């Protein structure tokens, strides 16, 4: 009987399932919904359209309509994160009939525990950098504490965003554990909090909302301003020595575009693996997060 992991259908299906897992498990997974019109040019470059147009002008009965134009700026973005890992499972650890199931379990756990946290950390730190560049950093007063004023900071950010977007876009607020815990214990929350559906990819989850803004708690390890993305040893990522904590990151749901391109997972059986008598799994992921010029002034953050 042919080894099931050599099937192109199995490898394609596994790749697709792992792509879906990134969206489902990642707190930033909904940003993949914002890139429906992306167009890859080569392996790492992608075109994302940004629309610009003029407002209304006066109508003249002699000359007619005020002239205007619509500009679709097809800006080229380059995916900066090219990350990969290869795994081996010794032939003696699994018979051929069970390796397909084990492959799915192992790679699924790898995506959940290693890939998703890194993608989130990179996306959130990049979006926070945009808020910093735009001078959209929230701050506390001299005698104010985050425990007593987290609700005020969040509603200020939400109101600022709604003022810019015209109250037409959903707002998402990411909170680290310190802010989220303080928020859950504020007196104001009991009067304004609601629960509703939130869609990301094919998954719909229940989330808390304040003033119709989605509140998403994020592990502290993914809410830092700067990271080092390790290339040797165990790999992964870690905050830099200069990194600060991101307490709050608020943005319109459509402001960030998370683009990922998973190369087909390559699987080799022990007879194909020239290095060792083991099954070999190669995983590679290109990804990045971009903010269109028209949305850069809509992101707010509180760092400390």
C-alpha positions in Angstrom: 0.0 0.0 0.0 1.3 3.5 -0.9 2.4 5.6 2.0 -0.4 8.2 2.6 2.0 11.0 3.4 3.4 10.8 -0.2 0.0 11.8 -1.6 -0.1 15.2 -3.1 -3.7 15.5 -1.9 -2.7 14.8 1.7 0.1 17.3 1.6 -2.1 20.0 0.0 -4.9 19.3 2.5 -2.4 19.5 5.5 -1.1 22.8 4.2 -4.6 24.2 3.9 -5.6 23.0 7.3 -2.5 24.6 8.9 -3.3 27.9 7.1 -6.8 27.8 8.5 -5.4 27.1 12.0 -3.3 30.2 11.9 -6.4 32.3 11.2 -8.5 30.5 13.8 -6.0 30.5 16.7 -4.4 33.8 16.1 -5.8 36.9 17.8 -4.8 38.9 14.6 -6.3 36.2 12.3 -9.2 38.4 11.3 -6.7 40.7 9.4 -6.4 38.0 6.7 -10.0 39.0 5.7 -8.7 42.4 4.7 -6.6 41.3 1.8 -9.1 39.7 -0.6 -7.7 41.8 -3.5 -4.1 41.0 -2.9 -2.0 39.9 -5.9 1.3 38.2 -5.5 4.1 39.2 -7.8 6.7 36.6 -7.4 7.1 34.8 -4.1 7.5 37.7 -1.6 6.0 40.8 -3.3 2.3 41.6 -3.2 0.2 44.3 -4.7 -2.5 45.9 -2.4 -4.8 48.6 -3.9 -5.3 51.9 -2.0 -8.2 54.1 -3.3 -8.0 57.8 -3.5 -10.6 60.3 -4.8 -11.8 63.9 -4.4 -14.8 65.2 -2.6 -17.8 67.0 -4.1 -17.4 70.3 -6.0 -19.7 72.9 -7.2 -21.9 72.1 -10.2 -21.7 74.9 -12.8 -24.7 75.3 -15.3 -22.3 76.3 -18.1 -19.3 74.0 -17.5 -21.1 71.2 -15.8 -19.5 68.9 -13.3 -16.4 69.6 -11.3 -13.7 67.3 -12.6 -12.3 64.6 -10.4 -10.3 61.5 -10.7 -10.1 58.1 -9.0 -6.6 56.8 -8.3 -6.0 53.2 -7.5 -2.5 53.1 -6.1 -1.3 49.6 -6.5 1.4 49.7 -3.9 4.0 46.9 -3.8 4.7 45.5 -0.4 7.5 43.0 0.3 6.9 40.2 2.9 9.8 40.6 5.3 9.3 37.5 7.4 10.6 34.3 5.8 10.5 31.7 8.5 10.9 27.9 8.4 11.5 24.7 10.3 12.2 21.1 9.5 11.2 18.2 11.8 12.1 14.6 11.8 10.3 11.5 13.3 12.4 8.3 13.5 11.1 5.4 11.4 10.8 3.3 14.5 8.6 5.7 16.3 5.6 5.3 14.0 4.5 2.7 11.4 3.6 3.9 7.9 -0.2 3.5 8.5 -0.1 5.9 11.5 2.3 8.6 10.2 -0.4 10.6 8.4 -2.3 11.1 11.6 0.8 11.8 13.6 1.9 14.4 11.0 -1.3 16.3 11.3 -1.1 16.3 15.1 2.5 17.3 15.3 2.3 20.1 12.7 -1.0 21.3 14.2 0.6 21.6 17.6 3.6 23.4 16.0 1.3 26.0 14.4 -0.7 26.5 17.6 2.2 26.8 20.0 5.0 28.3 17.9 3.7 29.9 14.6 0.6 31.6 15.9 2.3 33.4 18.9 5.0 34.7 16.6 2.6 36.0 13.9 0.6 37.7 16.6 3.6 39.3 18.3 5.0 40.6 15.0 1.6 41.9 13.8 0.8 43.7 17.0 4.3 45.2 17.5 4.2 46.4 13.9 0.8 48.1 14.3 2.0 49.7 17.5 5.0 51.1 15.7 2.5 52.7 13.3 0.6 54.3 16.2 3.9 55.6 17.6 5.0 57.1 14.2 1.6 58.8 14.0 1.9 60.1 17.5 -1.2 58.3 18.5 0.0 57.1 21.9 -2.5 57.2 24.8 -1.2 58.4 28.2 -2.2 58.6 31.8 -2.3 61.8 33.9 0.3 62.4 36.5 -1.6 60.8 39.4 -3.7 58.4 37.3 -3.2 54.6 37.3 -4.1 52.0 34.7 -6.4 50.2 37.2 -8.6 53.3 37.6 -8.3 54.7 34.1 -8.2 51.8 31.6 -11.8 52.2 30.7 -11.2 55.9 30.0 -8.2 55.2 27.8 -10.0 52.6 25.8 -13.1 54.7 25.2 -10.9 57.7 24.3 -9.2 55.6 21.6 -12.5 54.2 20.3 -14.0 57.7 20.1 -10.9 59.0 18.3 -11.1 56.2 15.8 -14.8 56.6 15.2 -14.3 60.3 14.7 -11.8 59.5 11.9 -13.7 56.7 10.3 -17.2 58.3 10.6 -18.5 55.5 12.9 -18.7 53.2 9.9 -16.1 50.6 10.8 -15.9 48.0 13.6 -13.2 48.9 16.1 -11.0 46.2 17.7 -9.1 46.8 21.0 -6.3 44.4 22.0 -5.5 44.4 25.8 -2.6 42.7 27.6 -3.5 40.8 30.8 -2.8 43.8 33.1 -5.2 46.1 31.3 -7.8 43.3 30.7 -7.9 42.4 34.3 -8.3 46.0 35.3 -11.0 46.5 32.8 -13.0 43.5 33.9 -13.0 45.0 37.4 -14.1 48.5 36.6 -17.5 49.7 37.7 -18.2 51.3 34.3 -17.9 48.0 32.5 -21.0 46.5 34.1 -23.2 49.1 32.4 -21.7 49.1 28.9 -20.4 45.6 28.2 -22.2 43.3 25.7 -21.4 40.0 24.0 -21.7 39.3 20.3 -20.3 37.3 17.4 -17.0 38.2 15.8 -15.9 36.7 12.5 -12.4 35.8 11.4 -12.0 33.7 8.3 -14.4 30.8 8.5 -14.6 31.0 12.3 -17.1 32.9 14.4 -16.4 33.4 18.1 -18.1 35.2 21.0 -16.4 38.4 22.1 -17.0 41.2 24.6 -17.8 44.6 23.4 -17.6 48.1 24.9 -19.4 50.9 23.0 -19.6 48.4 20.2 -15.8 48.0 20.1 -14.5 44.4 20.2 -12.2 43.6 23.2 -9.6 40.9 22.7 -7.3 39.8 25.5 -3.8 38.9 24.4 -1.1 37.0 26.3 1.6 39.4 27.6 4.3 37.7 25.6 2.7 38.8 22.4 2.1 42.4 23.5 5.6 44.0 23.4 6.9 46.9 21.2 10.0 45.1 19.8 11.1 41.6 19.2 14.1 39.6 18.0 13.2 36.8 15.7 15.7 34.0 16.4 17.4 32.1 13.6 19.5 29.5 15.5 19.0 26.9 18.2 15.4 26.6 19.2 14.4 29.6 17.1 11.2 31.4 17.9 11.0 35.0 19.1 11.8 37.1 22.2 11.3 40.7 23.3 14.3 43.0 22.9 15.9 44.5 26.0 14.4 47.9 25.0 10.9 46.5 24.5 8.0 48.0 26.4 4.6 46.5 27.1 1.7 47.3 24.9 -1.2 47.7 27.3 -3.8 48.7 24.7 -3.8 48.6 20.9 -7.0 50.0 19.2 -7.7 50.0 15.5 -10.5 49.7 12.9 -11.0 46.1 12.0 -10.0 46.7 8.4 -6.9 48.9 9.1 -4.3 46.1 9.1 -3.7 43.5 6.4 -2.1 40.3 7.5 -0.7 38.5 4.5 0.7 35.0 4.7 1.9 32.7 2.0 2.6 29.1 3.1 4.8 27.2 0.7 3.5 23.6 0.3 4.6 21.5 3.2 7.1 19.0 2.0 7.1 15.5 3.5 9.7 12.8 2.9 9.6 9.2 4.0 12.7 7.5 5.5 13.7 6.1 2.1 13.7 9.6 0.6 15.5 11.2 3.5 19.2 11.1 2.7 20.2 12.5 6.1 18.7 10.0 8.5 16.3 7.0 8.8 13.3 9.2 9.7 10.3 10.9 8.3 11.0 14.5 7.5 8.6 17.5 7.5 9.5 20.9 6.0 7.4 23.9 6.9 7.9 27.4 5.5 5.9 30.6 5.9 6.2 34.0 4.4 4.1 36.6 6.2 3.8 40.3 7.1 1.3 42.9 8.2 0.7 46.1 6.3 -1.3 49.3 6.9 -2.5 51.3 3.9 -1.6 54.9 3.9 -5.2 55.9 4.2 -5.5 53.9 7.5 -2.3 54.8 9.2 -3.9 57.6 11.3 -6.5 55.3 12.7 -4.4 53.2 15.1 -3.9 54.1 18.8 -1.8 52.5 21.5 -1.0 52.7 25.2 2.6 51.5 26.1 4.5 51.5 29.3 
